[in-house]
Amino acid sequence: MNIPTVDLTDLSSNDPARLARSAEAIRHAFGTFGLVYLKNHGVDADALTRFYDAFRAFVARPLDAKRPYGRADLWYQRGWTPPNTEVAVAGNGQPDFKECYFAAPLPTDEDSRVEFPQIYPDNIWPDDAPPYFQEGLLTLGRSLHDAGLSLLRGAAVALGLPPTAFTALCDRAPHVTRALQYLPLGPSQVNTGILWGEEHTDFNLLTLLPGGRFLDPEGRPAPQPDARSGLYLRTRATPSEPSGKLVQGAAPPGCIVAQVGQQLEILTGGTFLATPHVITAPGVPGWQRQSAAHFMHVHTSTLLFPLPPLRTPAAIRSYAPPVLAGTYDIKTLVDIGLAPPSALDQLGYRHYDRLNRMRAEAASA
């Protein structure tokens, strides 16, 4: 059950053997696990630690000090997400024990902001943010994005597609970088089935994870408190393993993790599978965990449907009907509790009341 590691320098090489080796590793990793490890990824470990220190200082502030940056009107796509806000679609309805901060590290599509104002808003920053908070989150997001673009080019080649098959869909898309703080459980909560994050699949194209760290009950960075806590993923179902296998997703030293999201699964007709993953809490009270994720998306105008070379009858049956990525985003954000149910009213034709208004005007004339 070894998860492959891909060296990103191989993907930029002109050596056919190195490219072929990387392509095979990507096909196996994304087809079996929905996940791959990356080395030579360009993420600075010291800068990541510095950012986590800044994020820890922000999270330590009282709830009232953070509340102005919790923008429910933006569906929490920028700024602070309060604890117990988000839920997993395929979970049991338990809110995730975490608080987060969202930012877009790259310029987005100004025209699409009119269509999807909650998906393309401006970043929100505290006026008195801890040193390196803003710079650190944006720098991290850009480094992860560059690594993701390189991997997506390799993933396209691995499937026999043009190298830009996926990256061309990402230009000025609503990519977001998220800092996460998983919260401590009390003595009465540990070993009761409470999870830091319920099992779910990400709805975006590709998720990049630079690795996190644990904080002991005094708030100091410390080694993992027990073997059970952290990220676990579920492999593809097979006849011998119909439920898949739960595998710990601990990256080798110096590597980061890249996960398949639902958008990439749809575009590949299920050749690559979105990774079901769960974040388990330790069996001891008082511990926290810090992590970060960069979520790469296709542009909201992209039609989500298997790409023509992968559009087999089975893929069509599995992923029909085609759906606009922006519509897909709205529906999913409602499903996970970040957008209100009323957001669904934006979908479809919204002008059925026009005839009633015209009739009313005619009756009053």
Sequence and secondary structure as in RCSB ss.txt:
>XXXX:A:sequence
MNIPTVDLTDLSSNDPARLARSAEAIRHAFGTFGLVYLKNHGVDADALTRFYDAFRAFVARPLDAKRPYGRADLW
YQRGWTPPNTEVAVAGNGQPDFKECYFAAPLPTDEDSRVEFPQIYPDNIWPDDAPPYFQEGLLTLGRSLHDAGLS
LLRGAAVALGLPPTAFTALCDRAPHVTRALQYLPLGPSQVNTGILWGEEHTDFNLLTLLPGGRFLDPEGRPAPQP
DARSGLYLRTRATPSEPSGKLVQGAAPPGCIVAQVGQQLEILTGGTFLATPHVITAPGVPGWQRQSAAHFMHVHT
STLLFPLPPLRTPAAIRSYAPPVLAGTYDIKTLVDIGLAPPSALDQLGYRHYDRLNRMRAEAASA
>XXXX:A:secstr
    EEEHHHHT   HHHHHHHHHHHHHIIIIISEEEEES    HHHHHHHHHHHHHHHTS HHHHGGGB GGGT
TSSEEE TT    TTS S   SEEEEEE  S   HHHHHH TTTS      TT  TTHHHHHHHHHHHHHHHHHH
HHHHHHHHTTS TTTTGGG TT   EEEEEEE    TTTTTTT EEEEEE  SSSEEEE   EEE TTS EE  S
STT EEEEE    SS TT  EEE    TT EEEEE HHHHHHTTTSS    EEEE  SSTT EEEEEEEEE   T
T EES  GGG  HHHHHHH S EEHHHHHHHHHHHTTSS GGGGGGSS   THHHHHHHHHHHH 
